[in-house]
Amino acid sequence: MKLTARTLRGLEWVAAAEIERRLPEATSIRMGSREVAFEYPALDAALLRLQSVDDVFWVVSTLDGVGSTKDAVTDLAFRVQRLAWAPVLAELRSVREIPDGFFFDVVASIDGAHRYNRFDVENAAGETLAPLLRGTHLARTAEGLSSSDRPDLTVRLFVQDGTAVVAVRLTAAPLHRRPYKQATGPGTLHPPAAAALAMVAGVTADDRVFDPFCGDGTIAIETFLQHPGIAFGASDLDPARVENARQNAGRAGADVDFRVADAALIPWAELDATAIITNPPWNNAVHAAGGAEASLDGVWRAARPALRGGRLCVLADAKLGIPERLDGLGYQVGFTTLIRLNGRLTSLVVAGAHEGSAPGLSPELRAWRTIAHSGDGKVGFLA
Ligand SMILES: C[S@@+](CC[C@H](N)C(=O)[O-])C[C@H]1O[C@@H](n2cnc3c(N)ncnc32)[C@H](O)[C@@H]1O
């Protein structure tokens, strides 16, 4: 079967490496802009545990000869209806629950010149599919879903240049919406970005990791889920965010030591950390406060001697110039890349704490990054 994983722009190569590592039966892995396509023998629960991707879809069919005029919508809806939906539902039910009398929605994206819009396609396909699937179609308008019910199933239609790709989301909600993450505050991190950060940082189960700006605990939890049992400590100045992090970690089953602390006053030598992975305040959704209010430099400066050959991995708005700041403070910047997060250009930086310690990527990540950089299109590269 053909599957496609959606990613943040700039993280395609991290997702491709994760798919290759965690899904040994995946073949024909190919990167495109904001997606990684691959072949897989049959649905299984491992697909639902991918962490660096936003979502995974099963491509049920690709329909050619889709017209661009208004009357092409009815024709497309009937062709979608004629596909073999019973085996699709049975296969999905082999990896997750879909209740009887379920709710479903149809989400279309239309690229190129067409005399219809996404709502025309979504509503026509939804109406023709409802009796066949024996589900209730949740119609969508420009304001969102017409009902407060949540879909148990999403049918995706990607219409482009006379072709319609028909797909279904493997999960009921997008994969990036983690069930554990219910307590959140401003500027909380997108979980796939947190997971990618831990992968690029090259964390292993033997590391002792710390996040001094932990917010709701996303980085700690995603790292713990990759390496169950890892020693992870985390702190934040805001007691409410630390409480959120504790609750989220409890739901995720992640055993992380969360504390309230000003990052500028952390006794680094006592922590004995081998890696810091963090997403500091960007003075956008959340402002730096306490001892970090004027600059983050004091935190990086204080941590460096205690890291003893370890790594500092930072995800922050590109305008903060983190690589240059770290370079000026004696860190060895080993790797930087740009991703697009919430519409903003964001830099991901991995630096070593001491001379000659510039960390590199793992061979698998390096190989996928090289592929993304070469060939026909520079996939997902922003600079
Ligand atoms: C971008 S948010 C981190 C979001 C986090 N990664 C998450 O997933 O929720 C930055 C965090 O830095 C915290 N912060 C601001 N100044 C601080 C300081 N001096 N020491 C520690 N935390 C601070 C804020 O309370 C906020 O939670």
The ligand as an SDF file (V2000), in Angstrom:
LIG
                    3D

 27 29  0  0  0  0  0  0  0  0999 V2000
    8.8750   28.8680   23.9710 C   0  0  0  0  0  0  0  0  0  0  0  0
    8.3440   28.4930   25.5840 S   0  0  0  0  0  0  0  0  0  0  0  0
    8.8000   26.8100   25.7600 C   0  0  0  0  0  0  0  0  0  0  0  0
    7.7230   25.9280   25.2630 C   0  0  0  0  0  0  0  0  0  0  0  0
    7.9820   24.4730   25.5470 C   0  0  0  0  0  0  0  0  0  0  0  0
    9.0290   23.9140   24.6960 N   0  0  0  0  0  0  0  0  0  0  0  0
    6.6880   23.6790   25.4170 C   0  0  0  0  0  0  0  0  0  0  0  0
    6.6340   22.7270   24.6260 O   0  0  0  0  0  0  0  0  0  0  0  0
    5.7020   24.0390   26.0320 O   0  0  0  0  0  0  0  0  0  0  0  0
    9.5360   29.3020   26.5720 C   0  0  0  0  0  0  0  0  0  0  0  0
    9.3670   29.0880   28.0720 C   0  0  0  0  0  0  0  0  0  0  0  0
   10.4070   29.8270   28.7230 O   0  0  0  0  0  0  0  0  0  0  0  0
    9.9210   30.1860   30.0110 C   0  0  0  0  0  0  0  0  0  0  0  0
   10.8200   31.2160   30.5660 N   0  0  0  0  0  0  0  0  0  0  0  0
   10.9090   32.5420   30.2950 C   0  0  0  0  0  0  0  0  0  0  0  0
   11.9280   33.0920   30.9900 N   0  0  0  0  0  0  0  0  0  0  0  0
   12.4880   32.0920   31.7340 C   0  0  0  0  0  0  0  0  0  0  0  0
   13.5850   32.0010   32.6260 C   0  0  0  0  0  0  0  0  0  0  0  0
   14.3290   33.0890   32.9510 N   0  0  0  0  0  0  0  0  0  0  0  0
   13.8660   30.8060   33.1600 N   0  0  0  0  0  0  0  0  0  0  0  0
   13.1400   29.7020   32.8790 C   0  0  0  0  0  0  0  0  0  0  0  0
   12.0870   29.7190   32.0350 N   0  0  0  0  0  0  0  0  0  0  0  0
   11.7820   30.9000   31.4600 C   0  0  0  0  0  0  0  0  0  0  0  0
    8.4860   30.5750   29.7690 C   0  0  0  0  0  0  0  0  0  0  0  0
    7.7400   30.4650   30.9780 O   0  0  0  0  0  0  0  0  0  0  0  0
    8.0550   29.5630   28.6930 C   0  0  0  0  0  0  0  0  0  0  0  0
    7.4130   28.4660   29.2800 O   0  0  0  0  0  0  0  0  0  0  0  0
  1  2  1  0
  2  3  1  0
  2 10  1  0
  3  4  1  0
  4  5  1  0
  5  6  1  0
  5  7  1  0
  7  8  2  0
  7  9  1  0
 10 11  1  0
 11 12  1  0
 11 26  1  0
 12 13  1  0
 13 14  1  0
 13 24  1  0
 14 15  1  0
 14 23  1  0
 15 16  2  0
 16 17  1  0
 17 18  1  0
 17 23  2  0
 18 19  1  0
 18 20  2  0
 20 21  1  0
 21 22  2  0
 22 23  1  0
 24 25  1  0
 24 26  1  0
 26 27  1  0
M  CHG  2   2   1   9  -1
M  END
$$$$
